Amino acid sequence: MRPYRAFLAEASSVRPLAVSATGGTAWLGAGDSSTETVSLSDFVAEHAIGDVRLLKLDTDGFDLAIIRGGLDWIAEQRPVLFFEYFEPGLRASGDDGLSTLQALRGVGYDTILYYDNFGRFLCATSLANEAQLRQLYAYIAGGRGGFHYYDVCVFHSQDDDLAAHVVEQEERFFAELAETEDKTPA
């Protein structure tokens, strides 16, 4: 594995951007510097990256833009996707993420697992269950819920057996954890 330095975005371009950082996180926003961004599809083509089984993103609201910028490559590779569904970042860019989830569904992805901001498994559903996807988004929208982002894991339909196994393991792990916590003296 080799590290690369790049600003991934929905499209390859040069834009006036700047890096901002607070509270242990950093992001690209409007700025004065000419900054080159590259789409995921262009990046993987340039570096001949293939045979990927897991794509992990955590870019505080830009994850879905990066996915859209690599949708053709994602459709071809079908990696398990693990990313942050960060509502403040989505809202700031005028996005709710639902169209991107449906685009993933359109290229064969099906099972989505939701985790809270502490990494606790919440639920698994299908990308075809649009009503539940909207409800889960509404919970975090505008900071009205107990937290403002989910971590999500999305599996291609060809990995339905893997998705079912992961769900089973998560349910078992968190049931055992709850049982252990119940036995711990207060």
Stockholm file with secondary structure:
# STOCKHOLM 1.0

chainA/1-186         MRPYRAFLAEASSVRPLAVSATGGTAWLGAGDSSTETVSLSDFVAEHAIGDVRLLKLDTDGFDLAIIRGGLDWIAEQRPVLFFEYFEPGLRASGDDGLSTLQALRGVGYDTILYYDNFGRFLCATSLANEAQLRQLYAYIAGGRGGFHYYDVCVFHSQDDDLAAHVVEQEERFFAELAETEDKTPA
#=GR chainA/1-186 SS CCCCCCCEESSCEEEEEEEEEETTEEEEEECSEEEEEEEHHHHHHHTTCCCCSEEECCCTTCHHHHHHTTHHHHHHHCCEEEEEEEHHHHHHTTCCSHHHHHHHHHTTEEEEEEECTTSCEEEEEETTCHHHHHHHHHHHGGGCSSCSEEEEEEEEGGGHHHHHHHHHHHHHHHHHHHHHHHHSCC
#=GC SS_cons         CCCCCCCEESSCEEEEEEEEEETTEEEEEECSEEEEEEEHHHHHHHTTCCCCSEEECCCTTCHHHHHHTTHHHHHHHCCEEEEEEEHHHHHHTTCCSHHHHHHHHHTTEEEEEEECTTSCEEEEEETTCHHHHHHHHHHHGGGCSSCSEEEEEEEEGGGHHHHHHHHHHHHHHHHHHHHHHHHSCC
//
